[in-house]
């Protein structure tokens, strides 16, 4: 009994392909099952993570450090599309709330790979905490209660050239002394 359990454990360890060598058997990404594609994406992400750690000489570099590698290099974040989903005002308390999203893009050379080797030209980043993202927040003082404000990223994707896209969802709460009583008919 103990020998068969040991053989089963050793067999499972041998069957586990930590380097994703099975990817060389894939001729067309459309032919593999969805769960195998997800495994392929995970292998690719961990390869890119290890490469970034070596390139920048720091553990978790892909997550912790911005994609600028050279001294004096700048990072450009493009706004591709912005939408305000909801805007409402409370005239009594003189406050305004804005909800919406912004599609943004930036270049991260650490997320480059050979599509002929990996059989895919795109990679979904499954968790926000696994990749550096721009720090975008409101300009409120940090001491002000911001319990209603939030900024979060969704749909993080990269292509094989290192172009990253994401959807930033936000909610901003503002208070000001403007009299909203006649809004939107102010001055008519």
Number of C-alpha atoms within 10 A of each C-alpha: 6 7 8 9 10 11 12 12 12 11 11 11 11 10 9 9 11 11 11 15 9 10 17 11 7 13 12 9 15 11 9 12 9 11 9 12 16 14 13 21 19 17 19 19 19 14 16 17 21 17 16 22 18 13 12 15 10 13 14 17 22 25 17 14 17 16 24 15 15 7 6 7 9 11 14 11 14 12 13 12 10 14 11 13 11 10 13 11 17 12 14 9 12 15 17 16 16 16 17 16 19 17 18 19 20 19 20 20 16 23 23 16 19 11 13 10 10 20 16 19 14 18 20 16 19 16 11 15 12 15 19 16 21 15 7 10 12 15 6 11 8 8 6 7 9 14 7 9 16 14 15 16 20 16 15 20 17 22 19 18 17 19 16 23 23 21 20 19 18 20 19 17 19 14 12 10 8 9 13 18 13 10 10 8 8 9 6 5
